[in-house]
């Protein structure tokens, strides 16, 4: 059986993280993704973080299964080529600043005349409307405005950021969801193409649980609480005898009783004040102290062994070294061997989600700049002479 998105054609006009991560997911499940890159330098991600022979390892991951089309977007001929490609494209995904594509003549009114069934996914810091739409916005700013940065870290320190580009990645996932919803609407309801407007700030805000009604009804502002989960108890990070940290989530009613019994605190386990979460949440500090007084007496190995025996969710905090050597990640095909252009074999993350009948695939790593330019132009009716002329004029790179 073929891949589920093998008949879907996607054009990406994006750089770095938000749009490229979204198209990577679509490409892993079979979509034909043509990535437009500026001639000469390509996507800046090619030079981000750790480099191998001058190319980012992140690039090889983020752009796997994609085709690279190197264009000079300032050239009218490049815009005409994009319009030709869009005539039979299902999804256009971009993360340029609002108004940038309009300046190139690629506004929505023009695009839907070219292809009425086009799904146009637009990712930006603040969205395509509103008073902030023209402000520059990276993922870090989206995390700050969306509310998650305010709640992250210790109460005694400045708000912390997650160590990855969370705002961009959340926007990517919302972009994929929006694109697939639109495609389904077109395929099943005879709908037409539409604009999917994804804001980094709103993508973060969308995962912030019940902070809005809590504030509106009770004037309650959720603050930073370190490793605990506010209003849900007990769920926290605890230090062990060997100076490690264990995460324990004993916040369901039956699990709580098993946890307290396992650590020798039957008095707490059987106290009716703690029977349900609302009672436990009122005394979460007390419960955390009781749990940590036990974990500090034992090694993390012993703590995990005891809690596993009584079916209490718990785990140590993994570094990447732990992930790479973990038998569960290995068994789930979450660590795939990949061969770089020089023959070097390197581990890359596997594909999520896992589909039983039509799982995703990695066909190739992120390509060289402009590697598919000539083939793409041939597909859209350009002759060898046309391609040579465009190359000589600095419109394309191949």
N, C-alpha and C positions, 0 to 999 in steps of 0.2 A: 504494500500500500504506500502511496506517495505521501509526501509531507502535507499537512493540512492547509498551508497557505501557498502552495506551489503555483497557484493560478493568480496570485495577488502580486501586483507590480507596485513598487514603492520608489519614490524619488526623495532623496534627503538633501536638503540645503541647510546644513547645520555644522557646528563645530563643537569640539570638546565633549560635553557630557550629555545634556538633556535630550536633544534630538537624536544624537548618535546611539545612546543606550537604548532608546525606544526602537530604532530601526534594527539594532543588533538582535533584539528579541524577536522581531518579525522575521528577520533573515534566518534565525536559528530554526524556525518552524516552516521554512520553505519559501518565503516571499523573495521575489527578485528585488534586491535593493540596489539602486544606483545612487552612489554617494558623489555629490558634486564637491570638488575641492578646488581652491585657487591654484592656478599654475605657479610653479616655482617652489612654494613652501608647503602647500597642502594644509591639512587640518593641523592646528597648533598642538593637538594631542600627540602627534608624532614625536614631539620633543618633551613630553611631560613625564616626570618621575624617572624611574630607572630606565636607562637606555642600554640596548644591546647592539653593538656596532652602529651606534648613531640613531637607532630607532627605538621608540618607547615600547616596552613590553605591554603596556596598557593599550597601545595602538593595535597590536596584533590581536588582543582579546576583543576590544571594543568594535573593531571593524571586520571581524570574521564573517565570512559568507557574503560580504558586500563587494560590489564592483566600483572601482574608482574611475570617475570621469573628471579630468582636470580641465577647467575652463577659466577664462578671463571674463568675469561677469560684467566688466565695463564695456565689453565689445557687443554691439547689437547682434552679431552673428551667434554669439553664445546664448542670448536670450531667445533667438529664433529656434535654436536647437532645443532648449528647454521646453518651449511651447510644443515642438513636435513630439518630444518624449511624453508630454502630459496628455496628448490626445488619447492614449490608451493606458494611462497610469491610474491605478486605483486610489493611491494615497500619496499626498505630498506632505512631508513633515519638515518643518523649519524652526529654528530657534534664533533668528536674527532679531534685532530690535524692531519694535512695531514701526511700520512705515518704510522699512528698508526694501522689502520686496515691491512695495508700491512704487518706489522710485525707479525700480528696474522695469516697470510695466507689467508686473506680475501680481496685480491686485485681484481680489476675489471676483469682481465683475468680469474681468477679462478671462480669468481662469475657468469660471463656470460656463462661459460661452465656448471655450475650447473643448471642455469636457464636463457636461452636466452631471456626470456621476462621480466626479472627483471629490474625495474626502480631503479637506485641507486642514491639517493639524498644525496649530501655531502655538509654540511654547515661548513664553517670555516671563520676565520677572514679575510683572503685575497684571498681565492680561492686555487685551487689545482695546480696552476702553477704561474709563475712569481717570481721575485726576493724576494718577501716578504712571500712566501707561508709557510715557516717554522717558521715564527715569531709567538709568541702567540698573539691572538687577541680576546678580549672580545667586547661586544656590545658598551661599552663606547669608545673604540678605533676606532671601525667602525664608530661611530657617528662623531668622530673627523676627521678621514681621509675622510669620505664621504662628508664632507662639511657642514653638518647641524649645528654642534657645533659652527662654525665660525660665523654663521648668527643669533645665538640665544642669546637673552639677551639685556641688555642696552648698548649703545655705551660707557658709562662711566665706565662700569664694565668688569670683565673678562668674556669670553664666558661662557654661562650658559648651563647646561644640563637639558633635560626634566626629570621630576621626576619619570619616569618609564624606563624600559629597552627597549628603542625604537629601537636601532640597532638590538638587538636580535629578537624582534617581527617583524620588517620589513623583516629580513632574513627568519623568519618562514613563512610569507605570500608568499614570493617569492618561497620558497620550496614547499608549497602546490600548487601554480600555476604551477610550473615546473612538479611536480608529476602528476597532473591531465592532463596537456598537453601530457605528455608521455603516460599515460594510454589511452587517447583518440586516440593517434596515433597508438597504438598497437591494440586497439579494432576496429578502423574504417579503417585504412590504411594497416593492416597486417604488421605493423612495428615491430621492435624488441626492446628489452630493451636498455637503454642508461644511461649515467651518467648525472645527473643534478648538476652542479657545482655552488653553491650559496656562495657568499662572503658577509660578514656583511658590509664591507666598500662599496661594489658595490650596495647592497640593499638600503643603505642610499642614495648613490649618485644618484640612479635611480629616487628618488622623488624630486630632486633638481631643477626641472623646467628648466628654460632657462639660468642658470648661465654660461654654457659653451659657447654657441654662443654669449652671451652678452660680455663675456670676449674676445673671439677670434676676434670679429668684432670691438668692441668699447674699448677694454682694460678696461672694466668696472668690478670691483670687488664688489659684493654685500656685504655690511657690516651689522653689527648689528643695528637694528632699534627699539628695544623695542617691543611695542605691535602693531606697524603698519605693513602693508604689503607693502614692497618696490615696488614702481612703480605703485601701484594700490591705488586710492584715491577717497573718504576717506574710510579708513578701519583701525580702531584703537581701543584702549581701553581708556575710558574716566572716570574721577572721577566725582562723583555726590555730591550733597549737604550733604548727610548723610555719606560721606566718603566711599561709595561703588564704585565698578567699573562696567561699562557697556561696552560691546563690540558692536560696531555699524559698519555694513558693508553697506555703501551707495555708492558703487562703480560702479553700473550700471547707465547708463545715466538717465532713468526715475526715478529710486529709488533716485538718487542724488537730482533731482528737488523736489521730494516729501519730502525728508529729510529737505532740506533747507527751504522749505515753512513751514513745521511743526515747525521749530525752529525760525520762524519769520525773516528769511534772504532771502526774495524774491529778494533782490538785487544780491545776489550770485546765486540764483536759475536761474535767467534770464540773467545772464552774459554769453555772447557767448564764453568767454575765457574758461569757465568751462563746456561747453556742452558735451565734450567727455573726456575720461580718460587721454589722453596724455596731455591735457591742465591742468587738475586737478592735475596730478602727479607732474607737475612743481611747483605747489604752495600748496603742501600737508600740509606743516606746517601752512600756513595761514588758510586753511580749518579746520585743527584739532583744532586750537585755537578758531575759530568761533563756532565749535560744543561744545567744552568743556566750553566755556563761558556760553553756555545754560545749559548743564548738571549740572554744579556746582550750578545752581540756583534752582535745583529741586531734589527731592528724587529719588532713583532708581525706586521705584514703579511708580511714575508719569512719569518718562522718558520712561519706557517700555510701559506704558499704551498709551502715546501719539504716540510713534513710531509704536506700533501694530495697532493702528487705521488707520494709513496711509500706512501700509504694508511695513515698512522698517525693514529688518532683524536686530535683536538686541537681546541681552540676557545678563544676569548676569553670572559671572564666578562661576561655580558650584564646591563646595567641595563634597567629598563622601557623607557627610550628606545630602546635597541637592539632590544628585542623588538617594539615597535610599528612600527618601520621595517624589520624584517627581511623579505626577500622570501619566505623559506620559511614563516614564520608566516602571512603574508598568503595565500600559495598554499594553505595547509592550512585556510583559513577559521577561523583561531584568533583573528581580530580582526574582530568583527562590529559594524557600525554599529547603534546603538540610539537611539530617539527618546524623550527624557524628556517629562514632561507639559507643559512650557512650549515644546516644539518643538525644544529643543536636541538636536543629534545628538552622541552620545558613543560612543567605542569601548568595547566590552565583550569579555571573553574568550569564545572559541568553546566548542564542546561536545566533551567527551572522554568515552568513546572514539568513534572514527569507525566507524559501522556502514555497510556498503555498500548494504544493501537497505532498512533502516529507520533512517536517521540521526535523531538528536535534533533538536529544533526549539526556537526561542524564539518563543513566541506573544505574550507581553506581559511587561513589566518588573514588579518588585515593586509591588503595588497600594497604593492608599490604605487607611488603617486602616478595617476593616469594609466595604470596598467590595462584598463578595459576601454580606454577612450576610443581606440580605433574600432574595436568590435561593436561598441554601442553606436558609433556613427554609421558603420556599415548597415547595422540593423535598421536604422532610420533613413536609409536611402542615400547616404553620402558615398560618392565614389572615392577611389584612391586619390584621384586628382583633387577632389574637393578637400579631402583630409590634408593633403600636402599644402594646399593653399591656406587653409585655416591655421595650420601649424606655422607656416612662414609668417603669417600676420600676427602671431602671438595670441590667437584666440583659444587654442587648445594645447595640451601637452600630452604626448603619448610615448 
